[in-house]
Amino acid sequence: MAKIKMTTPLVEMDGDEMTRILWKIIKDELLLPYIDLKTEYYDLGLEYRNETNDQVTIDSAEATKKYGVAVKCATITPNAARMTEYNLKEMWKSPNGTIRAALDGTVFRAPIVVKGIEPCVKNWEKPITLARHAYGDVYKNTEIKVPGAGKAELVFTSEDGTQIRETIHNFTGKGILQGIHNTDKSITSFAKACFNYALDTKQDLWFATKDTISKTYDHNFKDIFQEIYEKDYADRFKQAGIEYFYTLIDDAVARVMKAKGGFIWACKNYDGDVMSDMVSSAFGSLAMMTSVLVSPSGVYEYEAAHGTVQRHYYKHLQGEETSTNSVATIFAWTGALRKRGELDGNKELMDFADKLEKATIQTIEDGKMTKDLALITSLKDVTVLNSADFIKAIRETFDTLS
């Protein structure tokens, strides 16, 4: 059988630890036998990032802008312990953060739903996609530990020297301060990415902040979203039969618990960080959560929502058998291949991605799965497979599908 041809490369970003092991098995078992795979390869493993002073991460982001679609393996964001373990020159930044900043992107995360892995929230029938703004707020904050009594002020000095000054608090004793920021440019990119993704996936879009309390900061998010929607998207949403809905974040949390799913929930940076973990856990597992970074210019970078599975990697190094869930990593590849096919008009590639996802889900629903899923499934008499055998079982299922 002839392999599927590709006309434009994907940007391939390799990663770290157990997910790097799975990455190679997935390519060898599920991709290379069927596709004449064209990728521009970047090694984002921590050792090579250190060797290149993290230039490889910047280069991979620039390549993603060039080719439009990337697929990324999970990577280590080093802490003090990793500095020693890998003999690092410095504590390199999160590759995801570097890539997000370079692409000005919004992260969309959605659970992979399979029969036998029921959501904890019984009325959730369809996936809930979390759209997380990936710039600013507490992630780029400035903090002060207040040593004693005194006046805290918020001061903005414009280029011409004019100042805006507001009193934050008159301290009578010790305390703490935090300064956060965002930009209209980043919020605008976030809004456009959300509206475009809603149209692309034909899903309603919710957006939630706390503008009743944060009458300037959060209200600015609300106003920018509303202005862009009314100007550029209202008619397109109506034609697509989907809705844009704004509410307060606490109201959104209450509503989402009684909803059936099947919509995009857009959140500010911290809210999205927290709520995506809540949604993924309630649907079953972070290992069953897709993640795609979308830029306002229409560039896509696909990855798994979880980390490098460090504990399993250390077991693997000691020669012990692991049963590591590779589903989200497989879906990172299928998402990227489908988008590449869509952009290139390559229906064969799109059909392959659909078929591989179907085979992955069917394998689990047939009772063949990794240990993490076996612990939470409602299916009876399941077979627990090790890391490699689970991927091979997916290939066997794939070969039986028409």
Salt bridges, closest charged atoms under 4 A:
GLU12 OE2 - LYS27 NZ 2.89
ASP14 OD2 - ARG20 NH2 3.98
ASP16 OD2 - ARG49 NH2 2.96
GLU17 OE2 - ARG82 NH1 2.79
ASP28 OD2 - LYS24 NZ 2.69
GLU29 OE1 - ARG395 NH1 3.29
ASP36 OD2 - LYS5 NZ 3.60
ASP43 OD1 - ARG20 NH1 2.90
GLU62 OE2 - LYS65 NZ 3.16
GLU85 OE1 - ARG82 NH1 3.21
ASP104 OD2 - LYS185 NZ 3.71
GLU125 OE2 - LYS260 NZ 3.55
GLU153 OE2 - LYS151 NZ 3.65
GLU153 OE1 - ARG165 NH1 2.85
ASP200 OD2 - LYS339 NZ 3.44
ASP211 OD2 - HIS219 NE2 3.81
ASP211 OD2 - LYS222 NZ 3.61
ASP218 OD1 - LYS268 NZ 2.59
ASP223 OD1 - HIS219 ND1 3.10
ASP250 OD2 - LYS210 NZ 3.03
ASP251 OD2 - ARG255 NE 2.69
ASP273 OD1 - ARG132 NH1 3.84
GLU303 OE1 - LYS72 NZ 3.76
GLU342 OE2 - LYS339 NZ 3.07
ASP344 OD2 - ARG340 NE 3.15
ASP351 OD2 - LYS347 NZ 2.79
ASP354 OD1 - ARG338 NE 2.85
GLU357 OE1 - ARG338 NH2 2.89
